[in-house]
Amino acid sequence: MADASGIGLALAYCCATVLYPDGLSGVSVTGRQTVVRRGWLLPSDLFTAESVRNEINFVTATIASSRNEASGWAEPLGQPWEVLERISPTVSVSREDGETVRIIFPPDGTEACGVVGLWLDDGSAGALASCAVAVKADDTVAGVASVLAGMLEGAVAQGDTVWVPGHMLQGRMAGYGQSVQVSRRQAQRYRVSVWTADAMVREGLSSTLDTALAGLNWITTLDGRSAQLRFLDVQDVDTMQNQAIYRRDFLYEIVFDTLQVCWAADMLFGVGTGLWRGSAAWCDG
């Protein structure tokens, strides 16, 4: 999930790819060592041997004040959930007869995963009409059958089969899905600063960075999604000229989403589901 610091880091990565087109192991566009980071300069960046005063350039990405202005950006209407990723089950079930369900693990050695459920469908189940087990990689088919049988009154497990004498039994399996919801959409200002001890180097470095970012409308965030990049302003900050340090600031507004992420199983049954290993969930529709 993207947050303000993560967006700043993504902006710093974007600047690094511009200044080091051949990768960080290559040479920067200025031919000089250029340090790109999220956050302000440290005292060591100003006063040690390897500092801005010794032909080392710095580019920083920091959060800038938004002056308490309302962004005017609204999240999607209704805040809908969107499924991003789905994991299909590798386990399966087979109904041997009206009272017996067989649980099947993948025969080719594939890791067992998924949710296996049983459902008494003859209307005589009492308080618990259905049950489900989340299968883990170290589970055995007999162990899953035993746990399922223990959750249904009158059920019997033997090996990979479960049955309930005198009742109709159905088996179901389901996978998992990752869903996200946009809980907030915001516009945050960021400052990209170029620091150097040479005014001419500042001009060249700033021009390269400005031109490259001007061609970008979107940047990739750390979670693989996208954020909108909008240019706002540029200014020179020469208050440290007497220390031979030249700085140029570029102000950007980045629009990004704050997300809620949830992993959940696909629906097995329409009513009452019991989940194994200490958690339970119930639904009435």
MILOFI-838877 format. One record per residue (C-alpha): residue in three letters; x, y, z. Coordinates in Angstrom, 1 decimal, decimal comma. Example, Ala and Ser with C-alpha at 12.3 -4.5 7.8 and 13.67 -1.06 7.14 Angstrom:
+-----+--------+--------+--------+
!  aa !      X !      Y !      Z !
+-----+--------+--------+--------+
! ala !   12,3 !   -4,5 !    7,8 !
! ser !   13,7 !   -1,1 !    7,1 !
+-----+--------+--------+--------+
***
This chain:
+-----+--------+--------+--------+
!  aa !      X !      Y !      Z !
+-----+--------+--------+--------+
! met !    0,0 !    0,0 !    0,0 !
! ala !    1,3 !    3,4 !   -1,0 !
! asp !    1,8 !    6,1 !    1,7 !
! ala !    3,5 !    9,5 !    1,7 !
! ser !    6,9 !    8,2 !    2,4 !
! gly !    6,6 !    5,4 !   -0,1 !
! ile !    5,6 !    7,8 !   -2,8 !
! gly !    8,6 !   10,0 !   -2,0 !
! leu !   10,8 !    6,9 !   -2,4 !
! ala !    9,2 !    6,0 !   -5,7 !
! leu !    9,9 !    9,6 !   -6,9 !
! ala !   13,6 !    9,2 !   -5,8 !
! tyr !   13,8 !    5,9 !   -7,8 !
! cys !   12,4 !    7,7 !  -10,8 !
! cys !   15,0 !   10,4 !  -10,6 !
! ala !   17,8 !    7,8 !  -10,2 !
! thr !   16,7 !    6,0 !  -13,4 !
! val !   17,0 !    9,4 !  -15,2 !
! leu !   20,4 !   10,3 !  -13,8 !
! tyr !   21,8 !    6,7 !  -14,2 !
! pro !   20,4 !    5,6 !  -17,6 !
! asp !   22,7 !    2,5 !  -17,6 !
! gly !   21,9 !    1,5 !  -14,1 !
! leu !   23,4 !    2,4 !  -10,7 !
! ser !   26,6 !    0,6 !  -11,6 !
! gly !   27,1 !    2,8 !  -14,6 !
! val !   28,1 !    6,5 !  -14,9 !
! ser !   25,7 !    9,3 !  -14,2 !
! val !   24,7 !   11,8 !  -16,9 !
! thr !   27,1 !   14,4 !  -15,5 !
! gly !   30,0 !   12,0 !  -15,2 !
! arg !   30,2 !   12,8 !  -11,5 !
! gln !   29,0 !   10,8 !   -8,6 !
! thr !   25,4 !   11,7 !   -7,9 !
! val !   23,6 !   10,5 !   -4,8 !
! val !   19,8 !   10,2 !   -5,0 !
! arg !   17,8 !    9,7 !   -1,9 !
! arg !   14,5 !   10,4 !   -0,1 !
! gly !   15,0 !   13,0 !    2,6 !
! trp !   17,2 !   16,0 !    3,3 !
! leu !   21,0 !   16,2 !    3,3 !
! leu !   22,8 !   15,0 !    6,4 !
! pro !   25,7 !   16,9 !    8,1 !
! ser !   28,0 !   14,3 !    6,6 !
! asp !   26,9 !   15,3 !    3,1 !
! leu !   28,1 !   18,8 !    3,7 !
! phe !   31,3 !   18,6 !    5,8 !
! thr !   33,0 !   15,2 !    5,3 !
! ala !   35,5 !   14,2 !    2,6 !
! glu !   32,8 !   12,7 !    0,4 !
! ser !   30,4 !   15,6 !    0,4 !
! val !   28,8 !   18,1 !   -1,9 !
! arg !   31,9 !   20,3 !   -1,7 !
! asn !   34,1 !   17,6 !   -3,3 !
! glu !   32,4 !   17,2 !   -6,7 !
! ile !   29,6 !   14,9 !   -5,4 !
! asn !   26,1 !   15,9 !   -6,5 !
! phe !   23,0 !   15,2 !   -4,5 !
! val !   19,4 !   14,9 !   -5,6 !
! thr !   16,8 !   14,7 !   -2,8 !
! ala !   13,0 !   14,0 !   -2,8 !
! thr !   11,1 !   15,3 !    0,2 !
! ile !    7,5 !   16,1 !    1,2 !
! ala !    6,6 !   19,8 !    0,7 !
! ser !    4,0 !   21,7 !    2,6 !
! ser !    0,6 !   21,7 !    0,9 !
! arg !   -0,4 !   24,9 !    2,8 !
! asn !   -3,5 !   23,0 !    4,2 !
! glu !   -5,3 !   23,4 !    0,9 !
! ala !   -8,0 !   20,9 !    0,2 !
! ser !   -6,9 !   18,6 !   -2,7 !
! gly !  -10,4 !   18,2 !   -4,2 !
! trp !   -9,7 !   14,6 !   -5,1 !
! ala !  -12,5 !   12,1 !   -4,3 !
! glu !  -12,2 !    8,4 !   -4,1 !
! pro !  -14,3 !    6,3 !   -6,5 !
! leu !  -18,0 !    6,4 !   -5,8 !
! gly !  -19,0 !    3,7 !   -3,3 !
! gln !  -15,4 !    2,7 !   -2,6 !
! pro !  -15,8 !   -0,6 !   -4,5 !
! trp !  -13,6 !   -3,6 !   -3,9 !
! glu !  -11,5 !   -4,8 !   -6,9 !
! val !  -10,0 !   -8,3 !   -7,1 !
! leu !   -6,3 !   -8,0 !   -8,2 !
! glu !   -5,1 !  -11,6 !   -7,8 !
! arg !   -6,7 !  -15,0 !   -7,5 !
! ile !   -5,1 !  -18,3 !   -6,5 !
! ser !   -7,0 !  -21,3 !   -7,8 !
! pro !   -7,4 !  -24,4 !   -5,5 !
! thr !   -5,3 !  -27,4 !   -6,2 !
! val !   -7,4 !  -29,7 !   -4,0 !
! ser !  -10,7 !  -31,1 !   -5,2 !
! val !  -13,6 !  -33,1 !   -3,9 !
! ser !  -15,6 !  -36,0 !   -5,3 !
! arg !  -19,1 !  -37,1 !   -4,2 !
! glu !  -18,9 !  -40,9 !   -3,9 !
! asp !  -22,6 !  -41,4 !   -3,1 !
! gly !  -25,3 !  -39,4 !   -1,4 !
! glu !  -23,7 !  -39,6 !    2,0 !
! thr !  -19,9 !  -39,7 !    1,3 !
! val !  -17,5 !  -37,1 !    0,0 !
! arg !  -13,9 !  -37,9 !   -0,9 !
! ile !  -11,1 !  -35,2 !   -0,6 !
! ile !   -8,5 !  -35,3 !   -3,3 !
! phe !   -5,0 !  -33,8 !   -3,2 !
! pro !   -3,1 !  -33,2 !   -6,4 !
! pro !   -1,5 !  -36,5 !   -7,5 !
! asp !    1,5 !  -34,9 !   -9,3 !
! gly !    3,1 !  -33,5 !   -6,1 !
! thr !    1,8 !  -30,0 !   -6,6 !
! glu !    1,5 !  -28,1 !   -3,3 !
! ala !   -2,0 !  -28,5 !   -1,9 !
! cys !   -3,9 !  -25,3 !   -1,3 !
! gly !   -7,4 !  -24,0 !   -1,3 !
! val !  -10,5 !  -24,2 !    0,9 !
! val !  -12,4 !  -27,5 !    1,2 !
! gly !  -16,0 !  -27,4 !    2,6 !
! leu !  -18,8 !  -29,8 !    3,4 !
! trp !  -22,5 !  -29,0 !    3,3 !
! leu !  -25,4 !  -31,0 !    4,6 !
! asp !  -28,0 !  -30,1 !    2,0 !
! asp !  -31,1 !  -32,1 !    3,3 !
! gly !  -32,2 !  -29,4 !    5,8 !
! ser !  -31,6 !  -31,6 !    8,9 !
! ala !  -28,2 !  -30,3 !    9,8 !
! gly !  -29,2 !  -28,5 !   13,0 !
! ala !  -27,1 !  -25,5 !   14,2 !
! leu !  -24,1 !  -26,0 !   11,8 !
! ala !  -25,1 !  -26,6 !    8,2 !
! ser !  -21,7 !  -26,3 !    6,7 !
! cys !  -18,0 !  -26,3 !    7,5 !
! ala !  -14,8 !  -25,4 !    5,8 !
! val !  -11,0 !  -26,0 !    6,2 !
! ala !   -8,2 !  -23,9 !    4,8 !
! val !   -5,6 !  -26,4 !    3,4 !
! lys !   -2,0 !  -25,7 !    4,2 !
! ala !    1,1 !  -27,1 !    2,4 !
! asp !    2,0 !  -29,5 !    5,3 !
! asp !   -1,6 !  -30,9 !    5,7 !
! thr !   -2,5 !  -34,5 !    4,8 !
! val !   -5,7 !  -35,5 !    3,1 !
! ala !   -6,6 !  -37,7 !    6,1 !
! gly !   -5,9 !  -34,9 !    8,5 !
! val !   -8,2 !  -32,5 !    6,5 !
! ala !  -10,9 !  -35,2 !    6,4 !
! ser !  -10,7 !  -35,7 !   10,1 !
! val !  -11,0 !  -32,0 !   10,9 !
! leu !  -14,0 !  -31,6 !    8,7 !
! ala !  -15,7 !  -34,6 !   10,3 !
! gly !  -15,1 !  -33,2 !   13,7 !
! met !  -17,0 !  -30,0 !   12,7 !
! leu !  -20,2 !  -31,8 !   11,6 !
! glu !  -22,3 !  -33,6 !   14,2 !
! gly !  -22,5 !  -37,3 !   13,4 !
! ala !  -19,9 !  -37,2 !   10,7 !
! val !  -17,3 !  -40,0 !   10,3 !
! ala !  -13,9 !  -39,8 !    8,7 !
! gln !  -11,9 !  -42,7 !    7,3 !
! gly !   -8,8 !  -41,9 !    5,3 !
! asp !   -9,7 !  -39,4 !    2,6 !
! thr !  -13,5 !  -39,7 !    2,9 !
! val !  -16,1 !  -38,2 !    5,1 !
! trp !  -19,7 !  -39,3 !    5,5 !
! val !  -22,7 !  -38,5 !    7,7 !
! pro !  -25,0 !  -41,5 !    8,1 !
! gly !  -28,6 !  -40,8 !    7,1 !
! his !  -27,8 !  -37,4 !    5,6 !
! met !  -27,1 !  -36,0 !    2,1 !
! leu !  -23,5 !  -34,5 !    2,0 !
! gln !  -22,1 !  -32,2 !   -0,6 !
! gly !  -18,5 !  -31,1 !   -1,1 !
! arg !  -17,1 !  -27,8 !   -2,3 !
! met !  -13,7 !  -26,3 !   -2,9 !
! ala !  -12,6 !  -22,7 !   -3,5 !
! gly !   -9,5 !  -20,6 !   -4,0 !
! tyr !   -8,3 !  -17,3 !   -2,6 !
! gly !   -8,3 !  -13,8 !   -3,9 !
! gln !   -6,6 !  -10,5 !   -3,0 !
! ser !   -8,9 !   -7,6 !   -3,1 !
! val !   -8,2 !   -3,9 !   -2,8 !
! gln !  -10,4 !   -0,9 !   -2,0 !
! val !   -9,5 !    2,8 !   -2,5 !
! ser !  -10,2 !    4,3 !    0,9 !
! arg !   -8,6 !    7,7 !    0,2 !
! arg !   -7,3 !    9,6 !   -2,8 !
! gln !   -5,0 !   12,5 !   -2,1 !
! ala !   -2,8 !   15,0 !   -3,8 !
! gln !    0,6 !   15,6 !   -2,0 !
! arg !    3,3 !   18,0 !   -2,9 !
! tyr !    6,9 !   16,9 !   -3,2 !
! arg !   10,2 !   18,8 !   -3,6 !
! val !   13,0 !   17,4 !   -5,8 !
! ser !   16,2 !   19,3 !   -4,9 !
! val !   19,4 !   19,4 !   -6,8 !
! trp !   22,5 !   20,2 !   -4,7 !
! thr !   26,0 !   20,9 !   -6,1 !
! ala !   29,1 !   23,0 !   -5,5 !
! asp !   29,2 !   24,1 !   -9,2 !
! ala !   26,6 !   26,5 !  -10,6 !
! met !   27,1 !   25,2 !  -14,2 !
! val !   26,8 !   21,6 !  -13,1 !
! arg !   23,5 !   22,6 !  -11,4 !
! glu !   22,2 !   23,9 !  -14,7 !
! gly !   23,1 !   20,8 !  -16,7 !
! leu !   21,9 !   18,3 !  -14,0 !
! ser !   18,6 !   20,3 !  -13,5 !
! ser !   17,9 !   20,5 !  -17,2 !
! thr !   18,3 !   16,8 !  -17,7 !
! leu !   16,1 !   16,0 !  -14,7 !
! asp !   13,5 !   18,5 !  -15,6 !
! thr !   13,2 !   17,4 !  -19,2 !
! ala !   12,9 !   13,8 !  -18,3 !
! leu !   10,2 !   14,3 !  -15,6 !
! ala !    8,3 !   16,7 !  -17,8 !
! gly !    7,6 !   13,8 !  -20,1 !
! leu !    6,1 !   11,7 !  -17,3 !
! asn !    2,5 !   11,9 !  -16,4 !
! trp !    2,6 !    8,8 !  -14,2 !
! ile !    5,2 !    7,1 !  -12,0 !
! thr !    5,2 !    3,5 !  -10,7 !
! thr !    4,7 !    3,2 !   -7,0 !
! leu !    6,4 !    0,6 !   -4,8 !
! asp !    3,3 !   -1,6 !   -4,8 !
! gly !    3,3 !   -1,8 !   -8,6 !
! arg !    0,4 !    0,7 !   -9,0 !
! ser !    0,6 !    4,2 !  -10,6 !
! ala !    0,5 !    7,7 !   -9,3 !
! gln !   -0,1 !   10,9 !  -11,3 !
! leu !    2,8 !   13,3 !  -11,5 !
! arg !    2,0 !   17,0 !  -12,0 !
! phe !    4,6 !   19,8 !  -12,3 !
! leu !    4,0 !   22,9 !  -10,1 !
! asp !    7,0 !   25,2 !   -9,8 !
! val !   10,8 !   25,6 !  -10,0 !
! gln !   13,0 !   27,9 !   -8,0 !
! asp !   16,7 !   28,5 !   -7,2 !
! val !   17,8 !   28,5 !   -3,6 !
! asp !   21,1 !   30,3 !   -3,3 !
! thr !   21,1 !   31,1 !    0,4 !
! met !   24,2 !   28,9 !    0,8 !
! gln !   26,3 !   30,5 !   -2,0 !
! asn !   28,8 !   31,8 !    0,5 !
! gln !   29,5 !   28,2 !    1,2 !
! ala !   29,7 !   27,3 !   -2,5 !
! ile !   26,6 !   25,2 !   -2,5 !
! tyr !   24,0 !   25,7 !   -5,2 !
! arg !   20,5 !   24,3 !   -5,1 !
! arg !   17,5 !   24,1 !   -7,4 !
! asp !   14,0 !   22,9 !   -6,3 !
! phe !   11,3 !   21,4 !   -8,5 !
! leu !    7,9 !   21,2 !   -6,9 !
! tyr !    5,5 !   18,5 !   -8,0 !
! glu !    2,1 !   17,3 !   -7,0 !
! ile !    1,5 !   13,6 !   -6,9 !
! val !   -2,0 !   12,1 !   -6,8 !
! phe !   -2,1 !    8,6 !   -5,3 !
! asp !   -4,4 !    6,2 !   -3,5 !
! thr !   -4,4 !    4,8 !    0,0 !
! leu !   -5,6 !    1,3 !   -0,2 !
! gln !   -7,2 !   -1,3 !    2,0 !
! val !   -5,9 !   -4,8 !    1,1 !
! cys !   -7,8 !   -8,0 !    2,0 !
! trp !   -7,1 !  -11,7 !    1,3 !
! ala !  -10,3 !  -13,8 !    1,4 !
! ala !  -11,6 !  -17,1 !    0,2 !
! asp !  -14,1 !  -17,5 !   -2,6 !
! met !  -17,6 !  -18,2 !   -1,4 !
! leu !  -18,3 !  -21,9 !   -0,8 !
! phe !  -21,9 !  -21,8 !    0,5 !
! gly !  -24,7 !  -19,3 !    0,9 !
! val !  -25,1 !  -19,8 !    4,7 !
! gly !  -23,1 !  -20,5 !    7,8 !
! thr !  -19,4 !  -21,2 !    7,2 !
! gly !  -17,1 !  -22,4 !   10,0 !
! leu !  -13,4 !  -21,8 !    9,5 !
! trp !  -10,7 !  -24,1 !   11,0 !
! arg !   -7,8 !  -23,2 !   13,2 !
! gly !   -9,3 !  -20,8 !   15,7 !
! ser !  -11,2 !  -18,4 !   13,4 !
! ala !  -14,8 !  -18,3 !   12,4 !
! ala !  -17,0 !  -16,4 !    9,9 !
! trp !  -20,7 !  -16,6 !    9,5 !
! cys !  -22,9 !  -15,2 !    6,8 !
! asp !  -26,7 !  -15,1 !    6,5 !
! gly !  -27,2 !  -14,9 !    2,7 !
+-----+--------+--------+--------+
***
